[in-house]
Amino acid sequence: MTIAAKTATSCALKIHASFTEYQARFQQVTRRASGRFGHRQWSQMQSDALERLDLYPNCLDTVARALEVLLGDHREDKQLWGEIKTIYA
């Protein structure tokens, strides 16, 4: 396996892991919010709504920083991104 293939695989796996983590965290907050609604915990419900809104951009920032490290000087290599996309799919 070439260095480019290893890098593409590492990036695709990182993206997948980050998306899986985002989904799990989103579901966790959503389940918690349901219980808070039933107990009329309005301020905590607002906190949950804000947490869900912030979750996606925070996860994107985290994965983007990780990919910058993995890709190094190759972060604008379109061929490498094509390989990442193929592996991710």
N, C-alpha and C positions, 0 to 999 in steps of 0.2 A: 504494500500500500504506500502510495506516495505521500509526501508531506502535505500536499494540497488536499488529497483525499482524506487524510487524518484530520486536517484542520476543518474541512467541510463537515465531516462526521461529528466532530466535537461541537461545532457551532449548531448543527441541526439538533443534536441531543440537548444542548443547553437551551435552545429555543423551546423545544418540547417540554423539558422539565420546568421551565419558567411558566409556560402556559398552563401546565397541569397544576402547579402551585397556585397560580392566580385563580383557577377555577375552584380549587379546594378552599382557599381563603374566602372567596366570594360566597360560596355555599355556607361556610361556617358563620359568616356575618349574617347571612339571610336567615339561617335557622335561629340564630340568637334573636334577631329582630322579631320573628314570629312570636316567640315567647314573651318578649317585651311588650308587644302589642296587646297580647292577652292580659297582661298585668297593668296595662295603661301607664307604662313607663315612658312617657312622651319624650323627655330630654335624652334618654338613652336611645330611643328610636331615632332621634335626629342625629345622634352620634354615629349610629350604625349606617344611616343614609350617607353621611359625609365620608365615613370610612370606605363604603362601597364606591363612592365617586372618586376618591383618591387612590383607590387600589390599583386601577388599570394604569394610570400614568406612572405610578411608583414602580409597578412591575416592569413596565416598558423601560424606564430609566435604568433599572437594575440589570436587565438583560442586555441593554445597549452598551453599558459599561463593560459587562463581561465579554461581549462580542468584540469590543474594541481591543481588549487585551488578547483574546484568542487570535484575532485577525492581524493585529499589528499594522504593518505598512501595507497590507493587502486588503484593507477594509473597503476600498473602492474597486476591487477586482471583480468585474461583472461575470467573468467565467466562473470564478470561485462562488459567487452568490448563486449562480445557476446550479452549481453542484450542491450547494447547501439546500436550495429549494427542492431539488430532486430527491435528496436523501430525506429531507423532512417529510415530503409527500409520501 
